[in-house]
Amino acid sequence: MATASITMSEAQFNTLRKIVYERSGIHFQDSKKYVLESRLSRRLEEMNFENFDQYLMFLTAGPYQTDEFQEMFNRITINETSFFRNEPQLEVFEKEILPEVLEARKDTKRLRIWSSASSTGEEPYTLAIQIHRTLGVRLPDWHVEILGTDISEKVLMTAQSGVYPSYSIRTLNPLILKRYFTEEKGTYALDPTIKSMVRFELLNLKDAISARRFGTWDVIFCRNVMIYFDDQMKTHCTKLFYDQLAKDGALFIGHSETLRNIDVPFEPIPVPHAFAYKKADGTGKGEA
Ligand SMILES: C[S@@+](CC[C@H](N)C(=O)[O-])C[C@H]1O[C@@H](n2cnc3c(N)ncnc32)[C@H](O)[C@@H]1O
């Protein structure tokens, strides 16, 4: 654990985590004070602040607050991800859910997928690879839209570049690596066709109004972010996903996450390793 050069008092921690929660729904438990302290003390140094009171003042008052919130989220979010993360779940997407959705959309040939906490892009690009290999030569006949969104501007810049360090491809099947990436001086550039299938937008899941502007989705992924939320924020997000999911669509959450205690009518799709849900009553908007 890195030692923070500027220490944070309990009172400063409580003020800061309340602000972070109100803005983003990210809940820092008591035991996570060191995360905020170590990640932000460097920022304080860069800005020549002597203590967290000065930073809190800067964050909440004055004309720069919006930019600083962005900078803060760039630093305090946990962005861990990788290509084909939790492969058994992605197999369920590719082998079970995707064929059903393609069949259901065969007339319109329109497919819309949302990766709602996409981090540096590995998740939505993985979905693009899966769709690319499933549709094969039929791909040009389809209008495929894959959107990756995240609260951190910094991760989205990496996502948009489509170029990854060796760490990101650490678990990747060598055949996929060979087929979809070009190595250059130790970095891996994604195939331009796959890159062009995904677009990225800055979006805070707390902001349901902005999220609704993107319309309705056939499949929504929200993996490994709800672990940072409390039940109130999880309910907010799950309601949002319910409203924005086509009536025959599917929601995927992370394998260590659950919708238990969340009062939104989703039911598990009975496939092993999936952690996937569909609308229990099949209501809502039609296709995406
Ligand atoms: C651990 S990563 C998960 C990435 C990917 N979904 C996966 O499972 O590999 C969690 C991401 O959620 C983002 N995040 C946290 N709070 C958010 C919020 N309120 N709105 C949107 N994204 C958020 C973080 O910036 C981070 O990039």
The ligand as an SDF file (V2000), in Angstrom:
LIG
                    3D

 27 29  0  0  0  0  0  0  0  0999 V2000
  -13.5630   -2.4730  -12.5570 C   0  0  0  0  0  0  0  0  0  0  0  0
  -14.0220   -1.5540  -13.9830 S   0  0  0  0  0  0  0  0  0  0  0  0
  -14.9890   -2.7490  -14.8660 C   0  0  0  0  0  0  0  0  0  0  0  0
  -14.7200   -2.7580  -16.3470 C   0  0  0  0  0  0  0  0  0  0  0  0
  -15.4640   -3.8270  -17.1420 C   0  0  0  0  0  0  0  0  0  0  0  0
  -16.8900   -3.6400  -17.0660 N   0  0  0  0  0  0  0  0  0  0  0  0
  -15.0760   -5.2190  -16.6840 C   0  0  0  0  0  0  0  0  0  0  0  0
  -15.8960   -5.8750  -16.0320 O   0  0  0  0  0  0  0  0  0  0  0  0
  -13.9550   -5.6460  -16.9590 O   0  0  0  0  0  0  0  0  0  0  0  0
  -15.2750   -0.4590  -13.3150 C   0  0  0  0  0  0  0  0  0  0  0  0
  -15.4650    0.8080  -14.1370 C   0  0  0  0  0  0  0  0  0  0  0  0
  -16.6600    1.4660  -13.6650 O   0  0  0  0  0  0  0  0  0  0  0  0
  -16.4700    2.8560  -13.7940 C   0  0  0  0  0  0  0  0  0  0  0  0
  -17.4430    3.5630  -12.9280 N   0  0  0  0  0  0  0  0  0  0  0  0
  -17.4430    3.7040  -11.5900 C   0  0  0  0  0  0  0  0  0  0  0  0
  -18.5080    4.4370  -11.1880 N   0  0  0  0  0  0  0  0  0  0  0  0
  -19.2010    4.7740  -12.3050 C   0  0  0  0  0  0  0  0  0  0  0  0
  -20.3760    5.5290  -12.5500 C   0  0  0  0  0  0  0  0  0  0  0  0
  -21.0680    6.1130  -11.5640 N   0  0  0  0  0  0  0  0  0  0  0  0
  -20.7900    5.6810  -13.8240 N   0  0  0  0  0  0  0  0  0  0  0  0
  -20.0910    5.1170  -14.8480 C   0  0  0  0  0  0  0  0  0  0  0  0
  -18.9670    4.3900  -14.6870 N   0  0  0  0  0  0  0  0  0  0  0  0
  -18.5260    4.2100  -13.4210 C   0  0  0  0  0  0  0  0  0  0  0  0
  -15.0090    3.0610  -13.3930 C   0  0  0  0  0  0  0  0  0  0  0  0
  -14.4860    4.2680  -13.8900 O   0  0  0  0  0  0  0  0  0  0  0  0
  -14.3370    1.8110  -13.9830 C   0  0  0  0  0  0  0  0  0  0  0  0
  -13.7380    2.0790  -15.2190 O   0  0  0  0  0  0  0  0  0  0  0  0
  1  2  1  0
  2  3  1  0
  2 10  1  0
  3  4  1  0
  4  5  1  0
  5  6  1  0
  5  7  1  0
  7  8  2  0
  7  9  1  0
 10 11  1  0
 11 12  1  0
 11 26  1  0
 12 13  1  0
 13 14  1  0
 13 24  1  0
 14 15  1  0
 14 23  1  0
 15 16  2  0
 16 17  1  0
 17 18  1  0
 17 23  2  0
 18 19  1  0
 18 20  2  0
 20 21  1  0
 21 22  2  0
 22 23  1  0
 24 25  1  0
 24 26  1  0
 26 27  1  0
M  CHG  2   2   1   9  -1
M  END
$$$$
